Amino acid sequence: MHVMGYPEKLLTDGEEIITEFRPHWRLLVIPAFWFMLGLLVIVLVFQEWAWPDNTTADVITGVIIGIGMVYLVVRPFVKWAFTQYVLTNERLITRSGMIARSGIEIPLENITNVVFSQGILERILKAGDLLIESAGESGQSRFQDIPRPDEFQSLLYRVREQRTRELAKEDSGAVQSDATERLERLARLYEDGVVTEEEYAEKRQALLDEI
C-alpha cells in the first residue's frame, strides 16, 4: 500500500510510517467514463458533424463541455489524488484537500474497535469501508472506499497492540524510576535522623511493593 511520501517533518521523534495509501482506484472509473465521453463529443463538435459552419454554437458547446469536464472529471480526480491515509506506529492519519486541507489524527491507543464492510462488487474489486471507533472527541470516523479493508483492519490491530505494549512498558519504567528516587530520598532522611528506624522500614517496604 506504500504509494506516496508523507512528509517526515510532520512525524514525531521515533515515529515511523507503517503504510500509506489513497482511496481505491474504483473512484476513478466514472470520471474516466465522463472523460472519454467528453473527448468523443469534442471530436464530433470540431469535426463539424454538429452545427456545420456555426462557430458560435461550437464555442458555446465547447465551453459547456469544458465546464462539465472540470466538474465530472478534474474535480473527482483531484479529490482522489489529494486524499491520503497514513498509518504510523503511533497514530492513524487522514488528510484531504488540495488548497483547503482537512484531516483526522487518531492515536492508536485510543482506538477501541475497527469494523470493515464490503458489498459484493467491492469484494470483487477488493475495496470497502472502514469504521474506526475511538475514545475521546473523535468518536467514530468512517474511511470510505479504501483498498483491501480487511487486510488493513488486521494490520491496524497488530500495530495498535504493539503500541499499547510499548506504552505499558514506558509507564512501568516511569513508576519504577519514581519509586527508586523516593527510596533514595527516604534513605537520606533516615541517615540524617529525620525518620526513625521503624518508619524507615515501613516506608521502604511500601515503596518496594510498588516496584
C-alpha positions as CSV (number, residue, x, y, z in Angstrom):
1,M,0.0,0.0,0.0
2,H,3.0,2.3,0.3
3,V,2.4,4.7,-2.7
4,M,3.4,8.2,-1.6
5,G,5.7,10.1,0.7
6,Y,4.1,11.5,3.9
7,P,6.3,14.5,5.0
8,E,8.8,13.3,7.6
9,K,8.8,16.7,9.2
10,L,5.2,16.0,10.4
11,L,6.3,12.9,12.3
12,T,7.2,12.9,15.9
13,D,10.5,11.6,17.3
14,G,10.6,7.9,17.0
15,E,7.5,7.8,14.8
16,E,7.7,5.6,11.7
17,I,5.3,5.2,8.8
18,I,3.8,1.6,8.5
19,T,1.8,2.1,5.4
20,E,0.1,4.9,3.4
21,F,-2.4,4.9,0.5
22,R,-5.0,6.7,-1.5
23,P,-8.7,5.7,-1.8
24,H,-9.4,2.8,-4.1
25,W,-9.0,3.3,-7.8
26,R,-12.6,2.4,-8.5
27,L,-13.5,6.0,-7.6
28,L,-11.8,7.0,-10.9
29,V,-13.9,4.7,-13.1
30,I,-16.9,7.1,-13.5
31,P,-14.6,10.2,-14.1
32,A,-12.7,8.1,-16.7
33,F,-16.1,7.4,-18.4
34,W,-17.0,11.0,-18.5
35,F,-13.6,11.9,-19.8
36,M,-13.9,9.5,-22.8
37,L,-17.4,10.7,-23.5
38,G,-16.3,14.3,-23.3
39,L,-13.5,13.7,-25.8
40,L,-15.9,12.0,-28.1
41,V,-18.3,14.9,-28.1
42,I,-15.4,17.4,-28.6
43,V,-14.2,15.4,-31.7
44,L,-17.8,15.5,-33.0
45,V,-18.0,19.2,-32.5
46,F,-14.7,20.1,-34.1
47,Q,-15.3,17.7,-37.0
48,E,-18.4,19.8,-37.6
49,W,-20.7,16.8,-37.5
50,A,-23.0,19.0,-35.4
51,W,-23.9,22.6,-36.4
52,P,-21.8,22.8,-39.5
53,D,-20.2,26.2,-40.1
54,N,-21.7,27.6,-36.9
55,T,-18.7,28.8,-34.9
56,T,-20.8,30.4,-32.1
57,A,-22.6,27.1,-31.5
58,D,-19.2,25.3,-31.5
59,V,-17.7,27.7,-29.0
60,I,-20.8,27.5,-26.7
61,T,-20.8,23.7,-26.9
62,G,-17.0,23.6,-26.2
63,V,-17.4,25.8,-23.1
64,I,-20.2,23.7,-21.8
65,I,-18.2,20.5,-22.3
66,G,-15.2,22.1,-20.7
67,I,-17.2,23.1,-17.6
68,G,-18.7,19.6,-17.5
69,M,-15.2,18.0,-17.7
70,V,-13.9,20.1,-14.9
71,Y,-16.8,19.1,-12.6
72,L,-17.2,15.5,-13.6
73,V,-13.5,14.6,-14.3
74,V,-11.0,17.0,-12.8
75,R,-12.8,17.6,-9.5
76,P,-13.1,13.9,-8.6
77,F,-9.6,13.1,-9.7
78,V,-8.1,15.9,-7.6
79,K,-10.1,14.8,-4.6
80,W,-8.8,11.2,-5.1
81,A,-5.2,12.4,-5.6
82,F,-5.2,14.6,-2.5
83,T,-6.8,12.2,-0.1
84,Q,-4.3,10.3,1.9
85,Y,-4.5,7.7,4.6
86,V,-1.4,7.1,6.7
87,L,-0.7,4.5,9.5
88,T,2.3,5.1,11.7
89,N,3.4,3.2,14.8
90,E,1.7,6.0,16.9
91,R,-1.4,7.1,15.1
92,L,-3.8,6.8,12.2
93,I,-3.9,9.9,9.9
94,T,-6.2,11.0,7.1
95,R,-5.6,14.1,5.0
96,S,-7.8,15.5,2.2
97,G,-8.0,18.7,0.1
98,M,-5.5,20.4,-2.3
99,I,-5.7,24.0,-1.1
100,A,-8.0,23.9,1.9
101,R,-6.7,20.9,3.9
102,S,-8.6,18.9,6.5
103,G,-7.8,15.7,8.4
104,I,-8.2,13.4,11.3
105,E,-5.5,12.1,13.6
106,I,-6.4,9.2,15.9
107,P,-3.8,8.0,18.5
108,L,-3.6,4.2,18.2
109,E,-4.1,3.7,21.9
110,N,-7.5,5.5,21.7
111,I,-8.9,3.1,19.0
112,T,-11.5,0.8,20.6
113,N,-12.9,-1.0,17.6
114,V,-12.4,-1.4,13.9
115,V,-15.2,-2.7,11.6
116,F,-14.9,-3.1,7.8
117,S,-17.8,-3.6,5.4
118,Q,-17.9,-4.7,1.7
119,G,-20.6,-5.2,-0.8
120,I,-20.5,-8.0,-3.5
121,L,-18.9,-5.7,-6.1
122,E,-16.5,-4.3,-3.5
123,R,-15.3,-7.8,-2.6
124,I,-14.6,-8.5,-6.2
125,L,-12.6,-5.2,-6.5
126,K,-11.0,-5.6,-3.1
127,A,-12.5,-2.3,-1.8
128,G,-14.6,-1.3,1.1
129,D,-15.3,1.0,4.0
130,L,-13.7,1.1,7.5
131,L,-15.4,2.4,10.6
132,I,-13.0,3.4,13.4
133,E,-14.4,3.8,16.9
134,S,-12.2,5.6,19.3
135,A,-12.2,7.2,22.8
136,G,-12.2,10.9,23.2
137,E,-13.6,13.6,20.9
138,S,-13.2,11.7,17.7
139,G,-15.9,9.2,18.4
140,Q,-16.4,7.4,15.1
141,S,-14.5,8.0,11.8
142,R,-15.5,6.4,8.6
143,F,-12.9,5.8,5.9
144,Q,-14.7,5.1,2.6
145,D,-13.6,3.2,-0.4
146,I,-10.2,2.1,0.8
147,P,-8.3,-0.8,-0.8
148,R,-8.2,-4.2,0.9
149,P,-10.1,-3.0,4.1
150,D,-9.9,-6.5,5.7
151,E,-6.1,-6.6,5.4
152,F,-5.8,-3.0,6.7
153,Q,-8.1,-3.9,9.7
154,S,-5.8,-6.8,10.7
155,L,-2.7,-4.6,10.2
156,L,-4.2,-1.8,12.3
157,Y,-5.0,-4.2,15.1
158,R,-1.4,-5.5,15.2
159,V,0.2,-2.1,15.2
160,R,-2.3,-0.9,17.9
161,E,-1.4,-3.8,20.1
162,Q,2.3,-3.2,19.7
163,R,1.7,0.5,20.6
164,T,-0.2,-0.5,23.7
165,R,2.6,-2.8,24.9
166,E,5.2,-0.1,24.3
167,L,3.2,2.5,26.3
168,A,2.7,0.0,29.1
169,K,6.4,-0.6,29.3
170,E,7.1,3.2,29.4
171,D,4.5,3.6,32.2
172,S,6.1,0.7,34.2
173,G,9.5,2.2,33.7
174,A,8.3,5.6,34.9
175,V,6.7,4.1,38.0
176,Q,9.9,2.1,38.8
177,S,12.1,5.1,38.3
178,D,9.9,7.3,40.6
179,A,9.9,4.6,43.3
180,T,13.7,4.3,43.1
181,E,14.1,8.1,43.6
182,R,11.7,8.0,46.6
183,L,13.7,5.2,48.1
184,E,16.9,7.2,47.8
185,R,15.3,10.2,49.4
186,L,14.0,8.0,52.2
187,A,17.4,6.6,52.8
188,R,18.9,10.1,53.0
189,L,16.2,11.1,55.5
190,Y,17.0,8.1,57.6
191,E,20.7,8.8,57.6
192,D,20.0,12.4,58.6
193,G,17.9,11.2,61.5
194,V,14.7,12.7,60.2
195,V,12.8,9.4,60.3
196,T,13.0,6.6,62.8
197,E,14.2,3.1,62.0
198,E,10.6,1.8,62.2
199,E,9.3,4.5,59.9
200,Y,12.2,3.9,57.5
201,A,11.5,0.1,57.4
202,E,7.7,0.6,56.9
203,K,8.0,3.2,54.1
204,R,10.8,1.3,52.4
205,Q,8.7,-1.9,52.2
206,A,5.8,0.1,50.9
207,L,8.0,1.5,48.1
208,L,9.4,-1.9,47.3
209,D,5.9,-3.2,46.9
210,E,5.2,-0.5,44.3
211,I,8.2,-1.7,42.3
